Amino acid sequence: MSDSEADATIGKETEVEPGVVPDVAATETDAAPATTALPESCDNLADEDLANLVTAEEYLLRKDVQLLEYEKQMFLDLVHADGLLVSAKGLSYERVLLNILKVYSDAGNLLLVINCADWEEQYYKSKLDAKYVHEVANTATERERVYLEGGLQFISTRILVVDLLKQRIPIELITGIIVLRAHTIIESCQEAFALRLYRQRNKTGFIKAFSCSPEAFTIGYAHIERTMRNLFVKQLYIWPRFHATVRAALHPWQAQTIELHVPLSTRMCSIQTHILDIMNFLVREIKRINRTVDMEAVTVENCVTKKFHKILQAQLDCIWHQLNSQTKLIVADLKILRSLMISTMYHDAVSSYALIKRYRGTEYAISNSGWTLLDSAEQIFMLSKQRVYNAQNEFEPEPCPKWQALSELLTQDIPGDMQRRCDRLQPPKVLILCQDARTCYQLKQYLTQGSARFLLQQAMRHEVLVGKLSDKFGRESQTTAMAEAAAKADAKPKPASTVAAVQPAAAVAEAVVDELAQLLNETEDAEAQLQQQLFEESYMLTMTQPMQASDADPNASIFQIIPELEQFDVSAALAANMQPSICLQTFKTEREGAMAVEHMLDQLQPHYVIMYNTNVTAIRQLEVFEARRRRPPAERMKIYFLIHARTVEEQSYLTSLRREKSAFELIIDTKSKMVIPEYQDGKTDEAFVLYKRYDDEEESANAKTRQGAAMGVALSSARVTPKVIVDMREFRSDLPCLIHRRGLEVLPVTITIGDYILTPDVCVERKSISDLIGSLNSGRLYNQCVQMQRYYAKPILLIEFDQNRPFHLQGKFMLSQQTTATNADIMQKLQLLTLHFPRLRLIWSPSPYATAQLFEELKLGKPEPDAQVAAALGSDESGGAAAAGDQLQYNSAIYDFLLRLPGIHTRNVHGVLRKGGSLRQLLQRSQTELAELLQSQECGKLLWDILHVAHLPEKDEVAGSSALLAASKQFGSGAHNRFRKAAGEARRGRR
């Protein structure tokens, strides 16, 4: 775009010309778009409005806009043109997006933000002017009013799609849509559905997408091209850490970094080596067993990384049913070994020993792949015990290697550095960053109680036998009575001034016992849930002794917790305590997500940062924070890295860096080669030519040829866009999006019977595999089929499989892992379902894509459904009952009961209802009268026999004494005499 175009101004409109942004305090403008040039626009603008119009470059010169150079370039790129921005983790495009939102904060603009997390929504709302940010209303009428007020809305995609389909939102008046986490956008998701509905009717609004996960774009074929096509954008902006602009912005303001290599203990190093040996053996074994399967992603390097379970899922999920049981056990054991590695590296010796000890029991020995029988496994068990007990079997756990280094930093290095600084009168503020809440809690307990007391508490919590304390450990814990006090204190809740959040020991033990089953079932959320229950994500500590006391005992409790951080009031804590402050913080929090570190840096303004664990995002956030402050080298904060060199921890960090760099190189190479059509932005009708249009003459001719004799009917129906009524609850799935993508009109309606109404006679109940099993077990599916068969002539049960999983129900498919039911039970219940409902049709679909195609074919040449009639059916309204047919004139319970009797079916049930009278009168009729009523001698005999003859099991099924025993158990001593007599005759005949 030329400079003249970028400097052009705009009139009273909702769509802002690229390169020109309205001022934040601009007055309300009309919604009619204006594409006229500057002279013509000036005639329609008042002088006051013209004064509020600035270009993007002028906006960046304002004093309240503080952006780094690469952030300014990001801002200009996205203001000038729609596009997808992919940034490296930690480079914080959040400030860029925040300024874009401020630019369009005006009552004359309607801006929608979709696909954002809760913490992102709260962050942006807290930074924006409240009068322009509107909450999503609960009712449809209220939402229509809020849409017309303009401003910004953070809206869920499901609500947006329904409002777009029902035309509750003025689509042509939408200024633009901003999409976050763009790497998750696929063609079948609700976000892509909303963007397609928006772009079909709005050709002038903008779409801007953001993502900070470059690795996600490397999964699958042409992921970045497909994502851009689904977003309707043509521009791709790539911002890696090695970008020249980023390096120029961050390099001059680098903080002083000190990397401290903490050596592992001899036993920890040996345990790490043995775990890696077992992993290497299992990786070679799984590749030997599955020579025909691509196992390229299953490597020892990937086994120790954080995203190992995602790599395995992408690699093996589609062929899981084809793998043998040994392969599945190896996969589960690799995850267990990774958890043991993490526990050895990051947890204390007692917790690590308690975890490893569980995998030596009989229960796990019979359910693993056999790695516990290896010599390396025996060494792991032995060395883990030696980390807790000495040669005399006395309790003497070794402390974590990083604890001593951390204590030296806090009590010696940092106080000495503060004395050399000019601002020695100001109390130092230290920020310690940890990888998770468990490590954060561990450090808090260590700093406030000392290593000896903390390890004793861990032994009590994990039910590790303490026995006799060694002399060395007893001296460290000062007195033997301290152990008893620790045990008593651990059995009851801690005071609020000592521990922020600790549950009783019984709850901890119960949660720990279930950990084995959770690991074997491959559930990753259990550990996170346990951490959420036990640990806090932030702690604030202060020193109780002067920091210059270099001879202080590291095990002494010289730190105290500040409870103000429980309410996240860091400023109050700093103001109330003029002593040295130490903040423990995780890299991510549930409340603030990845912005937690940046928020803590702004509040605390630390002098020193200790990276207890390595994290790429946090390191870059520290770089960006220091670049924003622009301080001289002497006043910049000092960063200490505590890292185990030449270990799994260092390798995992380097692997994450290598993966991100490789991902960016792939994206850059893809951008240089990919071909983007001119119409991909959707601003012309060419972008939607690929979607089926039923008003084309050629398509009408094809439909007329297929119908043969009914040419006239087919021609008239083909000119009308086919309609599918979709239940509102079904918009959680991908199927409505794919139905619309094939050119069918989707009508969202709240219906009580079925999920999809294709024609006035065809009703479809969609079930996924998990939903099918749950519905069969609960009986809900039976009631749904009763309703469908009662109101529709052609009820259909659609069983839909996941597109990423195999189209396979029996055999080795993992149905048994989702519920307690077996495959045989499911098939038997489905057979009973088809017997009870003869008109019910079962359709097996391999994916939602196949289902959308099937719906399209089922509707060819058929009449369109009526939304009002579909909504009324099944309700208490009289109109719905009148439209349902003659059968609704009778009691539905009696109608269903008669259909279960032998000899009565759908062709003669109405005659029985009209002429049968009551059940008593039906019992008094003879066999001849029943035959006349049912118009069939055979049906009359079947009905008379079931009403008047006592039926016994066949002799080949249950004979002799077995029949008598079964009868006595079922009917007891008060059974009918005829049954006793018949059973006795069967016994005598057997003799």
N, C-alpha and C positions, 0 to 999 in steps of 0.2 A: 504494500500500500504506500502511496506517495505521501509526502509531507502535507501537501495541500488537502488531500482527503482526510488525513488525520487531524488537521486543524479546523475542519468544517464544523459548524455548529448545527444544532438541531432545533426543531420547533417543539410545540406542545405535543408530546408523543410519549408512548410507553417504551418504544424501542429506541435505544440510544445508538447513534451513528458510531461506528468503530473509530476509536481514537479520541472521542469526546465524551466526557463524563459530566453528569450534573453534580452540582455542589451538594454536600450533605444537607445543608440547610435550605435547599431549593424549595420553592413553593409548589403546591399541588398543580399538576398539569392534567390536561385532558388525555383520553386514551386513544384518540385517533392518530394513526401513524402518519408521519410526514417525511417524504423523501425528496423534498425540494432543496434547491441550492441555497447558499447563504443569503443572497439578496432577497429571495422570496420569503425565506424564513424570518428575516428581520421584520418584514411587514406585519407578521402575525405575533411578534413577541414584544412585550413591553420592555422598557429600559431596565426595569428592576430584574426581570427574568434574564435578560442578556448578561447582567452583571454576575449572575450566579453560574454561568456556563464557563467551564474551564476545560482545557485539553488534558489528556492523561499526563503529559509531561509537566504541565503547570500544577496539577494535583500533587505530584510527587515532590514538588518544591515546598509544599506547605510544612510548617514547623511541627505540626502534630503527626505527620507521617514519617515514621522512623523505620526505614527499610534499608537493608544492605544492598549492595550493587546488584548482586544476582537476583535478589528478591524484586528489585525495581524492574529488571529485565523480564522476570516472570510476569509481573503485573502488566507491563506494556504489551507483551506477547498475547496475553489472554484478553486484554481489553480491545486490541486491534482486530482479533479474529478468534472464532471459535476453535477449540482444540482440546486435546488430551495432554495433560501435563504429568509426566512421570519423574518423580524426584527421588533422590537417595534418602534412605532413612536418616532422620536427624536433621535434615536441612530445613525442616519446618516451613512448608508451604502454607501453614495456617495463617500467618500474618498477611501473606499475599491474598488469600481468600477473604480474610477479614476486611481488608481494604476494598476489595471488590464489592463485598456486601455493603460496606459503608457508602460506596459510590452510588449504588442503586437503592439506598434507603430513602424512599420517597413515596408519598401516597399515590403518585401518578404511575408508579411501577408496581407490577405484581411479579415477585421473584420467588421461585420455589426451590427449596434445597431438599434433595432426596438421598436416601441410602447412607445416612450418617448415623453414627453410634450415639448413645445417650450422652456420653461424656462430651462428645464433640458439639452436640446441640446445646448443652449447658454452657460450654465455653464460649461459643459465638453469641449466645443470647446475653451473657454477662458483659460482653464487650460492645454490644450494639445499643443504639437508642431504643428504649423500650416502646416508644410510641409507634415505631415502624415495624415491630416484631409482633405478630399476631399468633395467639395460640389456636390450635386446631379445635374447632367446636365439635360437640358430640352429636348434634342433630344436623340433618341435611339442610334444613331451612337456615339454620344459623351459619353453616359453612358457606352457603350461597351469599349471605350478606357480608361475611368476612372477606370473601374473594373480591367483592366489588370495592372494598375499602383499600385495596392495594397493600403495599408494604412487603415484608418478608414473611415466609411461612416455612417452617420445618415440618414436613408432612410425611406420614407413612405412605409407602407406595401403594399399598392395598386400597386405602381410602382414596388416593389420587386417581387410580385406575377406574374405580367405580364412579367417581364424580365426573371423570372425563367421558365415560360411556353414557352416563345419564345426562350429560350436558349441564351439570350444575355449575360448572366453572366456565367462565368466558375464555375459551381457548385462544381466540384471536387477540385477546387483551393481555395475555401472558408476556411479560417482558423477556423472561428467560428462565432456564432451569439449570441448576448447578448440581452435578453428580459427584458424590464423594465415593471413595473406595472403588474406583472405576474398574479395577482388575477383576471384580466379582461380576461384572455385567456380561451375561451370556444371552443368546437370542431368545431363550425361553423364560427368562426371569421377568418379574413384574416391572422392574425399572425399564427394561427394553420395551415392554408393552406400553408403558406410560409415554416414553419418548416417541414411539411410533404414532400413537394417537395424537400427541402434541404436534409433531412435525407434519402430519397429514393435513392439518387444518390451520397451522400457523407457519408461514414461510419466512417471517421476518424476525422472530425471536431468536435468541442465542442459546447455545448449549455449551457449557464449559465443564470439563471433567478433570478430576484430580486423583492421583494414586501415588503411594509411596512404597509400593511393593514390586520392584522390577522383576524379582524371581518368579512372581506369579505369571508373568507374560511369557515365560519360557516353557510352560507346560502345555502340551498339545500342539497341534499343527496350526500355524498362522494365527496364533492367539491374538497378537496385537492388531492384525488386520481385521479380524472378526470383531474385536472389541470396538475399534473405531467405526466399523460399519454399523454396529448396534447402537452406538452413541450418536450417529449422524454427524461426525466431525471429519475434517480432512487434514487438519494440522496436528502434528505430533511434536511436543516439546520435551526434550530429554535433558535432565539436569543431574548428572552423576557427581560424586564428590571430586573426581579428577577433572571436571570442567574448568577451563581456564578462568572464567569469570568467578567461579566459586573459590578457586585457589587464590586468586588475587584479592578477594574480599576477606578471606580468613587468615591467610598466611601472615600478614603484618601484625596481627594482634594475637598471635599464639601465646598461650599461657605456658608457664614453666612446668614441665612435666618431669617426673622422676619415676623411673620404673624399677621397682624392687622385686628381684627374683627370690622368692621364698622357696627353699628346697623342701621337698617332701621328706617325711621320715622314711627310714629304711623299710619298715613294714608296709607303709602306704605305697611306696614305689613297687614293692614286690607284689602286692595285691593288684595294683594296676596292670602290671605285666601279665599276671596269670589271667585276669579277666580278658585282656586283649587276646591272649593265646586261645582261650575258649571261644571268643567271638570269631577269631580267624578260622578255627576248626569248624564251627557251625556254618559260617559263610561258605566254606569249601564243601561242606556236606550238603547244604541246600542246593548248591549249583550242580553237584554230582547227581543228586536225585532227579533234578528237573533240568535235564540237558536241553530239552526242546523249548524251555520257557526263557524269555529274556530276563535275566537276573542282573543286568548291568548296574542297576541302582543299589543292589544289596552288596555293600562293601563295608569293611570295618570302619572306614572313615565316616561313612554315613550313619553307621550304627551308634556312634557316640555324639551325633549332632542333635540339636533340639527338635528338628522337624523330621526325625526318622520315621515316626508313625505316619506322617503325611506322605512321605516318599513311598513307604510300603503300600499304603492304601491306593495310591495312584498306579503303582506297578502291578499289584496282585489282586485288586478288588474284582476286576472283570473276569479273572480266571480262578477265583478262589474255590469254586465248586469242583474244579478239575484237579486240585492239588490233593495229595494223599495226606493221611493223618500225621505222618512224621514231619512233613513240611510245615504243617500248621503248628505243630509243637515247637519246631525250631524257631518259627517267627515269634511265638509267644516267649520263648526263652531268650531270644535276642533283646526283647524289650525288658525282660527281667534283669538281664546282665547289665543293660544300660542304667537301670535304676540302681543297681548295686554300685556301679561306677560313680554315679552322681552322689550316692550316699557316702562312699569312701572319700571322695574329693572335698565335699562341701559340708557334710554333717559331722557331728562330733563322734568320737570313737564308740561311745555307748550306744547311740542311736544306730550307727552303722552295724555294730555287732548284733543288735536286736533284730535288725532287718535280715541280715545274712543268716542268722540262726534259724529263721523260719523256713528257709528253703532246704534245711537238712532233715526235716521231718518225714515221716512215712507217707503222709498224704500227698506231699509234693513229689516224693521220690517215684511214685507209680504213675505220675501224670506229666513228667517232663521228657525231653528228648534224649536223656541219658548223660547230660553234661556233668551231673553231680557225681558220676562214677569216675571221672577223669582225675588224674593226679593233680592237675592244676586246681580243680575244685577243692580237693582236700587241703591243699596249701592255703587257699582262700579262707576256708573255715578255721584253720589253725592260726593263721596270722591275724585274723579278726579277733580271735579270742586273746591272743597275746597282746593286742593293743589295749585290752581292758584289764587283764590279769597278768601278774608277773610270774617268774619261775616258781615261786612258792604258792601259787594260786591265790595270791592276795590281790585285793581290789586296788589297782593302780592304773587308771586309764590315762593314756597319753593325750595331752591337749592338742588342739588343731595347730598346725604350724603357723598359720596366719595370725593366731591370737597374740603370740609374743611380738610379732612385727607390728601389729596394730597398737599394742600397749606402748611399745617404744616410740611410735610416732606421736601418740597422744600425750605421753608424759615426758619425752625428751626432745625429739626433733622439732616438733611444732613449737613448744615453749622457747627453745633456743633460737629458732628462726624469728619468733615474734620480738625477742629482745634485740635482735639485730635490725629490726625494722624501725622506722621512725615513729610509727603509730603504736608504740608499745603500751600506751595507756588504754587503748581500746581493747576490750576483751575479745579474744579470737573466737571465730565461728567456724566450725568444722562440719562438713557434710560428708557422710559415709553412705555410699551407694551400694545396694545389695541386689541380688538377682531375684529374690522372692521373699515373701513374708516370713518364711521359716528361718532363713538366714538372718533376717532383720531381728527376729525375736531371739535367736541364738546370741547375737552380739549384744543385744540389750541386757540379757541375763548375765552374760559374761562380764560386761562392764559394770553392772550394778551389784553383782553378787560374788564375782570371782570365779575362776575356772573350777575349783574344787567343789564348791557348793552347787554350781550348775550341773556338773557331771554326776554328783550324787542324786540330784533331783531327776535327772534323765534316767538314771538307773532305777529309781523308784517308779517313774512313770512307765517305763518300758518293761517293768517286772524282771529286770536283770538282777541276779543274785549278787549281793554285795559281799556278804561274808565278813572276812576280816580285812581291815584296812592296812595297807602297807605303812611302814614307818615314815617313808617320804611323803606319801599322800596324807598321812595323819598330821604331819607338821604343816603341810600346806593348808590343810583345813583347820589349823590352829588347835582344835580340841576334838576329842572323839565325840563329845556331846553335841557337836555341831551336826554330825550325821543324823542323830536322833531328831534334832530340831528341824533339819531339812526334810526328814521323812514326815514329821508331823505337819510341817508347813505345806508339804506337797499334797497331803490328804485333805486339806481344806482350802477354800478359796483364798487367794492372796489379797492383801490390802491394796486399796486403789493407789496408794502412794508408792508402792513397790513395783507392781506389775500392772500393765495396762489392761490385758485381756487374757485370762487363763481359765480353762474349764477344769472341773474336777478330774482326778486321775482316772476314775472309772470310765468316764466318757472317752478319755484318750485311749485307754486299753482296748475298749470295745471297737473304736475306730481303727486301731492298729491291727487287731485280729482279722478284720475284714480286708486288709490290704492285699493278701495273697490272692483271694478270690477276685478282687478287682483287677489285679495284674493279669491273671490268667484269662479273664474275660475281655481283656484288651480295652479297658475303660480308662481314659486319661483324665477324666474330670474328677475322679475321687480324691486325688492328692490335692487338687486346687480347692475342692470343697472342704477338706480337712483343714487346710491352711486358713481358709476363710473363717472357720469356726474357732480356731485356737489363737491365731496370730493377728496382730495389727500390721498395717503396711507402713506406718511411720511412728517413730518415737523421738522424743526430745529429751536430751540428758544435759546435766550441768555438773561442773566439778565442785566437790565439797572441800577440796584442799587446793592450795595454790599450785599452779602448774609448774612453778619453778622448783618445786620439791622433787629433784631428780632421783632421790633415793627412795621414792615411794614404792611400796610393794604393789606390783601389778595385780595381784590377787585380792588386794584389799578393795573394799567398796568405796572408792573415791568418787563415783558417779551416782547421781540421783536422777530419777525421771521427772520430767515436767509434765503434769497432766493436761496443760492447755492444748497440747497438740491433738488430743482426742477430739476436740472441736475444730481442729485445723486452724487455730488462732496463733500463728507463729509470731506475729507482731506483738501480741500481748505477752507471750512468753519471753521475748527478747527485751521488752521494756521493763518487765518485772524483775528480771535477773540480769545483773551486771557482771555475773561471773561467766567464765568460758562456756559456750554453748556447743553442744554436739548433737547433730540431727542424723538419725538413721532413716533412710528412705529407700524404698524399692524403685526399680526402674519404671514399673508401671503400677498403677493403682486402678481399682475398679471404679473409683469415683471420677478420676481425671484421665485415665488411660495413659498414653505416652506423654501427655503434657504435664504429668506430675513432677518430673524433674525440672522442667522449665519454670513451672509455677513455684516450686520450692527455691530455685535459684533467685527468682525475683524477690521473694519474700525474705529469704535468709541473707542474701548477699554474702556468701561465705568467703573467708580468706583462704581456706584450704579445702580441698576435695580429695577424699580417699576412695578410690575405686576398689572396693573389696572383691568384686567380681567384674569381669570384662563384659562390655556391651557396646556394640557399634553405635547404636542410636544415642546412648547417653554420652559417649565421647564426643560425638558431633554436636550434641546440644550444648556441651560445655564450650566447644569452639565457637559456636554461634553466639552464645551468651557473652563471651569475652570480647568478640568482635563488635557487639552492640555497645558495650561500655566504653571502648576506645581509651583505655587507661594506659599510662606509661608502663614500661616493663617492671619497674620496682613496685607498682601498686597492683599488679595483676595477681590473680589467685594462683596458688601452687597446687598442682594435681599429682597425687601419689598413686601409682598402680601397684597393687599387690597381686602378683601372678606367679603361679607355679610354672617355671620355665621347663620346656621339653617334656610336657605332660599333655594329658587329654584336654585340660583346660585351655592351654595355649593353642593346641591343634584345632579345637572347636572354634575359637575366635578367628584364627587364620582361615579356616574353611568358610566361615560366614563372609569374610571379606572377599575371598576368591569367588564365591558364588555370586555375590552382588556385582562384582566387576565383570564376570563372564556374562551375567544377564544383561548388563548395560551394553557390552560389546555386541551381543546378539541383537539387541533392539536397535542399536545404531546401524548395524549391518542390514537389518531388515528394512529400516527406514530408507536406506540408500537404494534399495532394490524394489520396494513394493510399488505397485501401480494403483493409484487412487483415482477412481472415476470422478469426473467433474460434478456429477449429480449426487455424490455420496452424502452431501450435507442435507439432502432432503428438501432443499428450497425450490426445487422444480419437481414436476410430476414424474420425471423419468426415474426417480429413485424408487417409486412404488409400482413400476411397470411389472416387476417380477411377481408381485402379488396378483392372485387370480382376480380378474374382473368379470363379473357375470353378465355385464351388459354389452360385451363384445359380440359382434355378429358371428364371428368364427366360433366362439364358444357356444353360442345359441344353436348354430348349425350342428355342432357335435352332439349337443344334448338332444336335438331333434332326431338325429340319426340313431342314437342309442334307444330312444323310446319307440321307434318303429311306428306302430299304428297310432299312438297317442301323440302325433306330431304337434298338433295345435296346443295341447296342454303343456307339452315340454317347452315349446317356444315361449309361451306366456310366462311359465314359471322360471325359465332361464334368464329372462330379462329382469327378474326381481332378485335382489341380493338375498341369499339364504340366511335365515335367522336361526340362532340357537339360544334357547333360554338357559341361563346358567344360574345356579343357586349362589347367593352372595358368599356363602362360606367356602365355596370352591375356588375363590380367588387367592387362596393361600397356595394353590398348586400352579404348575406350569401350563396346564392344559388350556385354560381360557386364552392365554397369550398365543399359543400355537394355533388354536382355532381361528383367531382373528388374523393371524399371519397368512393363513390359507385363503383369506378373502371372505370368510363368513362373518356375518354381523353378530356380535355378542350382546345379549340383552340381560343385564344383571337384575334378577328378581329374587325376592325371598320366597322360596317355595318349600312346602312341607313334605312333598312326595318326590323322591328322586333327586338327582343332582343336575342332570341335563335333560331338557325336553327338546327332542329333535323334530318331531311331527306331532300332530294331535293324538296319535296312537302310540308313539314310541317314547318311552321313558327310560333313562339310563341311570343306574346307581353305580358310581365309580368307587372301587376299592383298591387301595394299594395292598401289598402282601401283608404288612403288619396290621393294617386296618381290617383286612379280611379275617385274619386269625382272631383278633379281638372281638369283632362283630359276631363271628360264629360261636365263640365261647360265651359271650354275654347274652346271646339271643336277640340282639338288636337287629341283625340282618333278617331274621325271620319276620319280625314285625314290619320291616321296610318292604320285604317282598309281598307281604299280605296287602299292604297299601297300594303298591304298584300294580299288582294283579287285579285289584278291585277297581281301580280307576282307569287303567290303560290296557288297551288290547294287546300291546306288544311290549311287555316289560323286559328289560335287559340288565343283566349284572355284568359289569365290565371289571375284569381283574387286570389291573395295570401294573407292570413291572417297572423297576427303575432302569433308565436307559444306560446307566453305568454298571449295571449288574447283569449277570447272565439270565437269559429267558429260559429258566429251568426251575421247576417246582419240586420234583421228586429227586430221589437219589441223594447226592451229597450237598444239596443246597442247604444253607444254614438257617432253615426255619426253626429248628429246635433251639437255637441260641437266642431267638427273640422272645419266645414264649415257652411254656412247659409242654405245650401240645406237640405231638409228633406228626410227621407227614401223613401217616395212615389215618390219624384222627381227622385231619383236615379233609382228606379225600372222602372219608365216610360221611362227614357232615355235608359236604357239597353234594354227594349222591342223595342223601335224604332231602336236601333242599330241592333238587330237581324232581324228586318223586312227589313232594308235597305241592309243588307249583309246576304243573305240566307246561304252562305257557311261558314260563321264565326261560330266557335264552342266556347262555353264558358266553362271553366273548373274552378271549385271552389276548392281551395286547403287550407286545414287548417293550413299548416305550410311549410316552405322551405324543411323540411325533407320529407314530403309527395310529394312535387313537384319533388324532385330528384328521388324518387322511381317511380313516374309517367313517367318522362322522360325516365327512363331505360326501362320501359315496352312498351312505345310507339316506341322505337327503335328496338325492337326484330324483327329480320328477315328483316329489312328494309335497303335499300342502304345508304351509308354514304354521307353526304353533302360535297360539294366542297367549300373550303374557298374562292378561287378566284372568283368563280361565285357569291357567296353570297355577296362579297364585291363590285362586279360590278353592281349588280342589284340596280336600283333606282338612279344610278349616270348618268352623261351625256355621258358616254362612249358608243360607238356603240356596243361594245361587249355585254354589259349587255342587250341592247334592242334586240339583235338578239337571245339571249338565253331565252327570256321571253315568247315567243309563238306568235301565229298569231295575237292575239288581239292588240299587240303593234304596228301593222302596221297602226292603225287608231289613230285619235286624241283622247287622253284619256278623254278630257272634253266632247266631243260629245258622246263617248262611255258610260260615266257615266250618261249623260243626257237621252239617249235613254232607259237605264235600268230603269229609274224612271217612264217611261210612261206605262200606263196599256196595257196589251197585249204583251209587249216586255219583254223577259227574256233571260237568258244566252244561250238558245238553238236556238233562232231565231235572236238574235241581229246581228250576223255576216252577215246573209242574208240581213238585212235591211241596214247595212253599205255598203255592196257590190252593191246592186241593188236599194236602195232607192233614190240615187242621193243626193238632198239637202232637207232641211226642206220645202222649197217652193213646190218642186215637191211632197213631201209626203202629203202636204195639198191638192194638186190638184187631188190626186188619189181617186177613189171611194171606197166604202166599199168592193165591190167584189175584186178589185185589191189589196187592203190591205190584204184581207183574203188569196189571192193567195201568196202574198209576205211573210206573216207570217205562211203559211201552216196550218191555222186553222181559221174556220169561227168565233168561239168565240173570239179568240184574235183579229181578224180583226174588229169585231164589237166594242170591247172595245177601240181599238185605234181610230176608226172613231168617236165614241161618244165623247171621250175626246178632239178631235180636232175640232169638228163641233157643239156639242150640249152644250147649256148653262145649267149647273147643279145647281139645287136649293136644299136647305135643305128639308128633309122629313117633312111631316105635323105634325107628332108626336113630332118632335124635335123643330122646330120653325114654328109656324102657325100664320095666320091672321096678325094682326098689328105688332106682334113681328118680323115676317119675313120682313115686309115693313120697320120697324125701323132699323133692322139689315142691310138691303140692303142700306138704305139711309146713314147710318153711314159708311159703308164700301166703297160704290161706289160714294156717293155724288150726286150732281145734274146732273152730266154728265154721269150717268150710261146708259147702253145700253137699247134701247127701248124694246127689247125682254124680258129683265129681269124685267122691270117695268110692262109689260103686264102680265107676268107669276105671279108676286107677287100680282097684282090686282085680278087675277083669283083665287088665293089661298085665298085671303081675302073674296071674294064673296062666295066661296065654304064653308068657315068656318061659314058664316052667315046662 
